[in-house]
Amino acid sequence: MLAFLYLHMVYKKGRGAQINPPNRFLKNSGKENFYDDLPTEEERAELAAHHPATKYIKVFPKTIVNEVKSPDLPMMWSLNPYQGCEHGCVYCYARNAHEYWGFSTGMDFETNILYKSNAPSLLRKQLSSPSWKASPIVVSGNTDCYQPVERKLEITRKLLQIFYEFRHPVSVITKNSMITRDTDILRPLAAHNLVHVNFSLTTLQEELKRKLEPRTASVRNALRTIEALSNENIPVNVMMAPIIPGLNSHEILQVAKAVSEAGALSMKVIVVRLNGHNGLLFEDWLEKNYPDRKNKVLNGIKSLHGGKLNNSEFGMRQHGEGKISDMIHHQYRVAVNKFFKDRSMPEYNLELYELYKTRQLKLF
């Protein structure tokens, strides 16, 4: 009991989640797993320390491009080279997917990273299929493709090279300045209208950002990244997501102004929803970081979702409802009209891929 209390009291710097909720799909969470190459009991004990170790696990998927069947998402296909994310954003909806791999949604999500080293070969196979029709593929619809281990593995870089080779449209979602490493590939993709970069910037408050999403780019570096990409004529849309009442909901106009000045072509907002165990994680995070605001923030989130911390209903889950939602979206409309009135993201070029395939078939 004392060990349990200690685990919940100590604050683990550099981590978003501070606890490991039990896995809903395992009878004896922490004892049964789907893979042998998982943390030992000794390694799990280390998660109670201030600097828990990160473990990287190689997995071998049979396919890499997944169809997205959701009426309120503009993407049709997604590709995720990583499962789990070192960025540690405490609110991340993708945390719950980690349970399907035998992990917890908490610190397990940011300390046990599954990587798909065969993703490039699987993408090449997908794009080489005679039946495949050009459609934008979103890289990182779930977890960030530019999280720290990408610097070593370069899986995302290899994917971008293949997209350019096939002249196939791609959309990239990230909140890491590492994306500028691949400017040499993004630049020609952009020249042919084959890429959109969706950069996530949740707040301009550095202290809040360090606590909310501890291993992401700083505010200063995020704005520099948007500017650097824009200066290379690489189109950038900024995702201010999630909007959290009582934490960053008052910043919409300020963020819009800052990213507009950095060169972003558009901006979108999505309200917070705490699906699965995220409600438990976020309540614990609030208690340890903003105890004076905890009830106000939680009540604000509940007001967005009919009295609950989450609403999975299509059309409502990202928009929310009620007075606070109305205020958020009113601010957003004002921001777009003021800072993005004559800007827009370019249309994808879907023809180049078909031309590429035609030329390749003629070789045979």
ROBA-845319 format. One line per field, with one value per residue (C-alpha): x, y, z; residue number from 1; residue in one letter. Coordinates in steps of 0.2 Angstrom, whole numbers, plus 5000, padded with zeros to 4 digits. Example, Ala and Ser with C-alpha at 12.3 -4.5 7.8 and 13.67 -1.06 7.14 Angstrom:
# ROBA-845319
east [5062/5068] .
north [4978/4995] .
up [5039/5036] .
seq [1/2] .
type [a/s] .
***
This chain:
# ROBA-845319
east [5000/5014/5023/5006/5004/5023/5020/5005/5014/5031/5031/5040/5048/5048/5032/5014/5006/5011/5002/4999/4980/4976/4974/4955/4959/4970/4964/4980/4987/5005/5007/4999/5005/5004/5022/5038/5048/5040/5047/5052/5046/5063/5060/5042/5048/5060/5044/5042/5058/5059/5067/5059/5068/5061/5060/5059/5051/5052/5036/5032/5015/5009/5001/5005/4991/4974/4957/4950/4931/4926/4913/4921/4939/4945/4957/4953/4970/4982/5000/5008/5027/5026/5014/5016/5024/5038/5031/5020/5005/4994/4977/4982/4967/4980/4984/4970/4976/4991/4980/4977/4996/4996/5001/4994/4987/4998/5017/5018/5012/5027/5040/5036/5038/5034/5042/5038/5055/5047/5035/5044/5044/5026/5022/5031/5021/5005/5009/5015/4998/4989/4973/4978/4971/4979/4972/4981/4989/4990/5007/5004/4985/4988/5005/5019/5030/5044/5045/5063/5068/5065/5081/5090/5078/5073/5058/5048/5061/5062/5043/5043/5057/5045/5030/5041/5047/5029/5024/5010/5001/5005/4999/5011/5005/5018/5022/5041/5054/5063/5053/5064/5078/5068/5066/5076/5062/5047/5052/5051/5035/5027/5033/5022/5007/5010/5012/5003/5011/4999/5009/5001/5003/4992/4997/5009/5012/5029/5026/5009/5017/5031/5019/5005/5016/5033/5044/5037/5046/5046/5034/5049/5055/5037/5035/5052/5048/5032/5042/5056/5044/5034/5049/5053/5035/5030/5011/5008/4991/4992/4981/4977/4971/4965/4956/4955/4943/4952/4970/4971/4954/4958/4973/4964/4967/4984/4989/4981/4991/5007/5006/4999/5015/5025/5018/5005/4991/4977/4972/4960/4954/4948/4940/4947/4939/4945/4941/4945/4957/4962/4950/4958/4976/4970/4962/4978/4988/4978/4979/4998/5000/4985/4975/4968/4960/4956/4937/4935/4944/4935/4918/4922/4927/4911/4901/4907/4901/4884/4891/4904/4923/4921/4908/4912/4898/4903/4901/4901/4917/4928/4917/4908/4892/4885/4890/4909/4909/4900/4913/4927/4921/4916/4934/4940/4929/4935/4953/4951/4943/4956/4972/4969/4956/4965/4975/4971/4980/4984/4974/4983/4989/4982/4987/5006/5004/4993/5006/5020/5010/5007/5025/5030/5018/5024/5041/5034] .
north [5000/5012/5008/5012/5028/5033/5029/5041/5055/5056/5067/5060/5074/5073/5062/5067/5052/5050/5033/5016/5012/4993/4986/4983/4968/4959/4949/4951/4968/4968/4949/4944/4951/4948/4949/4941/4956/4967/4975/4964/4966/4976/4987/4991/4995/5008/5017/5023/5033/5051/5046/5030/5022/5020/5003/5001/4985/4980/4973/4966/4971/4963/4979/4998/5008/5008/5014/5027/5024/5040/5053/5067/5065/5072/5057/5041/5032/5033/5026/5025/5020/5020/5014/5023/5040/5047/5065/5060/5072/5067/5070/5059/5049/5037/5031/5019/5009/5004/4992/4981/4978/4972/4989/5002/5019/5028/5028/5012/5022/5034/5022/5006/5012/4999/5003/4996/4995/4986/5001/5008/4991/4989/5006/5002/4986/4996/5010/4997/4988/4990/4992/5006/5023/5039/5046/5056/5045/5053/5049/5050/5049/5040/5043/5056/5050/5062/5057/5056/5039/5044/5053/5036/5025/5037/5027/5042/5049/5033/5034/5052/5046/5033/5045/5056/5042/5037/5055/5051/5063/5063/5072/5073/5077/5081/5093/5090/5102/5087/5088/5101/5088/5081/5098/5091/5079/5089/5104/5094/5085/5103/5109/5096/5099/5082/5086/5095/5097/5098/5105/5104/5119/5118/5133/5148/5146/5137/5132/5124/5115/5108/5099/5095/5088/5087/5080/5090/5106/5121/5136/5145/5130/5126/5144/5143/5126/5133/5148/5137/5126/5140/5149/5133/5135/5119/5121/5121/5120/5122/5111/5119/5103/5100/5116/5113/5125/5134/5130/5136/5140/5159/5158/5155/5172/5173/5157/5161/5178/5169/5155/5167/5178/5162/5158/5145/5144/5139/5133/5121/5118/5102/5102/5090/5073/5061/5044/5027/5029/5047/5054/5045/5051/5069/5070/5064/5076/5091/5086/5086/5101/5113/5107/5125/5124/5105/5106/5121/5113/5096/5105/5114/5098/5090/5105/5101/5083/5083/5081/5068/5069/5061/5060/5047/5053/5057/5075/5080/5073/5085/5100/5099/5107/5120/5138/5135/5126/5141/5153/5142/5141/5160/5164/5152/5160/5177/5171/5163/5179/5190/5180/5168/5177/5176/5160/5141/5125/5119/5105/5089/5083/5066/5064/5062/5045/5039/5045/5037/5020/5021/5024/5009/4997/5002/4995/4978] .
up [5000/5004/4987/4978/4987/4983/4965/4964/4974/4965/4950/4935/4926/4907/4907/4903/4912/4930/4933/4924/4924/4922/4905/4902/4891/4902/4917/4927/4920/4920/4921/4904/4888/4869/4866/4875/4872/4885/4901/4915/4933/4936/4921/4927/4944/4936/4930/4948/4946/4941/4924/4918/4904/4886/4878/4859/4852/4834/4827/4810/4803/4787/4780/4784/4775/4784/4778/4790/4792/4801/4794/4804/4798/4782/4779/4770/4773/4787/4790/4807/4808/4827/4841/4857/4858/4868/4867/4882/4878/4893/4883/4868/4861/4854/4872/4872/4857/4867/4877/4861/4862/4880/4888/4899/4892/4905/4906/4896/4881/4882/4888/4877/4859/4845/4828/4811/4802/4787/4784/4769/4760/4764/4757/4742/4739/4742/4730/4717/4717/4700/4710/4721/4716/4721/4738/4751/4764/4782/4791/4810/4811/4828/4835/4830/4815/4821/4839/4846/4840/4822/4823/4824/4814/4800/4795/4791/4780/4770/4769/4762/4749/4743/4742/4731/4720/4716/4715/4728/4739/4758/4773/4788/4806/4819/4834/4833/4824/4818/4802/4796/4794/4779/4770/4756/4752/4757/4746/4729/4736/4739/4722/4714/4726/4734/4753/4767/4784/4799/4813/4830/4842/4858/4867/4868/4886/4888/4906/4902/4886/4896/4908/4895/4881/4889/4875/4861/4853/4863/4858/4851/4841/4835/4828/4820/4812/4804/4798/4791/4781/4775/4769/4758/4751/4760/4765/4783/4792/4811/4822/4839/4847/4859/4866/4884/4894/4908/4901/4883/4877/4879/4867/4850/4843/4850/4842/4826/4825/4829/4817/4803/4805/4804/4787/4791/4777/4788/4806/4813/4831/4840/4857/4870/4873/4886/4879/4888/4903/4897/4910/4924/4918/4915/4932/4940/4930/4935/4953/4952/4941/4943/4959/4961/4943/4943/4946/4934/4920/4922/4923/4907/4898/4904/4898/4880/4881/4889/4907/4902/4899/4882/4868/4854/4843/4826/4822/4840/4848/4840/4840/4857/4862/4874/4878/4880/4863/4855/4862/4856/4839/4838/4843/4829/4816/4821/4820/4803/4796/4804/4800/4786/4776/4759/4762/4760/4758/4740/4732/4731/4714/4711/4693/4694/4703/4689/4676/4686/4686/4667/4663/4675/4666/4649/4655/4655] .
seq [1/2/3/4/5/6/7/8/9/10/11/12/13/14/15/16/17/18/19/20/21/22/23/24/25/26/27/28/29/30/31/32/33/34/35/36/37/38/39/40/41/42/43/44/45/46/47/48/49/50/51/52/53/54/55/56/57/58/59/60/61/62/63/64/65/66/67/68/69/70/71/72/73/74/75/76/77/78/79/80/81/82/83/84/85/86/87/88/89/90/91/92/93/94/95/96/97/98/99/100/101/102/103/104/105/106/107/108/109/110/111/112/113/114/115/116/117/118/119/120/121/122/123/124/125/126/127/128/129/130/131/132/133/134/135/136/137/138/139/140/141/142/143/144/145/146/147/148/149/150/151/152/153/154/155/156/157/158/159/160/161/162/163/164/165/166/167/168/169/170/171/172/173/174/175/176/177/178/179/180/181/182/183/184/185/186/187/188/189/190/191/192/193/194/195/196/197/198/199/200/201/202/203/204/205/206/207/208/209/210/211/212/213/214/215/216/217/218/219/220/221/222/223/224/225/226/227/228/229/230/231/232/233/234/235/236/237/238/239/240/241/242/243/244/245/246/247/248/249/250/251/252/253/254/255/256/257/258/259/260/261/262/263/264/265/266/267/268/269/270/271/272/273/274/275/276/277/278/279/280/281/282/283/284/285/286/287/288/289/290/291/292/293/294/295/296/297/298/299/300/301/302/303/304/305/306/307/308/309/310/311/312/313/314/315/316/317/318/319/320/321/322/323/324/325/326/327/328/329/330/331/332/333/334/335/336/337/338/339/340/341/342/343/344/345/346/347/348/349/350/351/352/353/354/355/356/357/358/359/360/361/362/363/364] .
type [m/l/a/f/l/y/l/h/m/v/y/k/k/g/r/g/a/q/i/n/p/p/n/r/f/l/k/n/s/g/k/e/n/f/y/d/d/l/p/t/e/e/e/r/a/e/l/a/a/h/h/p/a/t/k/y/i/k/v/f/p/k/t/i/v/n/e/v/k/s/p/d/l/p/m/m/w/s/l/n/p/y/q/g/c/e/h/g/c/v/y/c/y/a/r/n/a/h/e/y/w/g/f/s/t/g/m/d/f/e/t/n/i/l/y/k/s/n/a/p/s/l/l/r/k/q/l/s/s/p/s/w/k/a/s/p/i/v/v/s/g/n/t/d/c/y/q/p/v/e/r/k/l/e/i/t/r/k/l/l/q/i/f/y/e/f/r/h/p/v/s/v/i/t/k/n/s/m/i/t/r/d/t/d/i/l/r/p/l/a/a/h/n/l/v/h/v/n/f/s/l/t/t/l/q/e/e/l/k/r/k/l/e/p/r/t/a/s/v/r/n/a/l/r/t/i/e/a/l/s/n/e/n/i/p/v/n/v/m/m/a/p/i/i/p/g/l/n/s/h/e/i/l/q/v/a/k/a/v/s/e/a/g/a/l/s/m/k/v/i/v/v/r/l/n/g/h/n/g/l/l/f/e/d/w/l/e/k/n/y/p/d/r/k/n/k/v/l/n/g/i/k/s/l/h/g/g/k/l/n/n/s/e/f/g/m/r/q/h/g/e/g/k/i/s/d/m/i/h/h/q/y/r/v/a/v/n/k/f/f/k/d/r/s/m/p/e/y/n/l/e/l/y/e/l/y/k/t/r/q/l/k/l/f] .
***
